[in-house]
Amino acid sequence: MAKTNPVEFMRQVKREAAKVTWPTRRESMVTTVMVFIMAAIMAVFFLLVDQGLAFGVKSILGIGG
């Protein structure tokens, strides 16, 4: 690999950083809200699955309270 001097490296970094498309504030907020909604849905789903499995184990084995 060819060595690059620090000045050329910084120019390359600046060029690459200029290519980045940053999300808007609205896009960030919508994405954040969607992540929280999906996390809540998954939490409820796993709660229900856990409760269902616990009920099944209690019914079959008669143990666990």
HUVENQUI-V180777 format. One record per residue. N is the residue number from 1. RES is the residue in three letters. PSI is psi in whole degrees, 0 to 359 (999 if undefined). Layout:
n=N res=RES psi=PSI
n=N res=RES psi=PSI
This chain:
n=1 res=MET psi=136
n=2 res=ALA psi=141
n=3 res=LYS psi=142
n=4 res=THR psi=137
n=5 res=ASN psi=159
n=6 res=PRO psi=324
n=7 res=VAL psi=316
n=8 res=GLU psi=321
n=9 res=PHE psi=314
n=10 res=MET psi=323
n=11 res=ARG psi=317
n=12 res=GLN psi=319
n=13 res=VAL psi=317
n=14 res=LYS psi=317
n=15 res=ARG psi=317
n=16 res=GLU psi=320
n=17 res=ALA psi=329
n=18 res=ALA psi=338
n=19 res=LYS psi=345
n=20 res=VAL psi=134
n=21 res=THR psi=108
n=22 res=TRP psi=143
n=23 res=PRO psi=152
n=24 res=THR psi=169
n=25 res=ARG psi=319
n=26 res=ARG psi=316
n=27 res=GLU psi=320
n=28 res=SER psi=318
n=29 res=MET psi=316
n=30 res=VAL psi=316
n=31 res=THR psi=319
n=32 res=THR psi=315
n=33 res=VAL psi=319
n=34 res=MET psi=322
n=35 res=VAL psi=316
n=36 res=PHE psi=320
n=37 res=ILE psi=314
n=38 res=MET psi=322
n=39 res=ALA psi=319
n=40 res=ALA psi=317
n=41 res=ILE psi=316
n=42 res=MET psi=325
n=43 res=ALA psi=316
n=44 res=VAL psi=317
n=45 res=PHE psi=310
n=46 res=PHE psi=330
n=47 res=LEU psi=313
n=48 res=LEU psi=318
n=49 res=VAL psi=316
n=50 res=ASP psi=315
n=51 res=GLN psi=320
n=52 res=GLY psi=316
n=53 res=LEU psi=320
n=54 res=ALA psi=317
n=55 res=PHE psi=317
n=56 res=GLY psi=317
n=57 res=VAL psi=317
n=58 res=LYS psi=319
n=59 res=SER psi=317
n=60 res=ILE psi=312
n=61 res=LEU psi=340
n=62 res=GLY psi=25
n=63 res=ILE psi=169
n=64 res=GLY psi=19
n=65 res=GLY psi=999
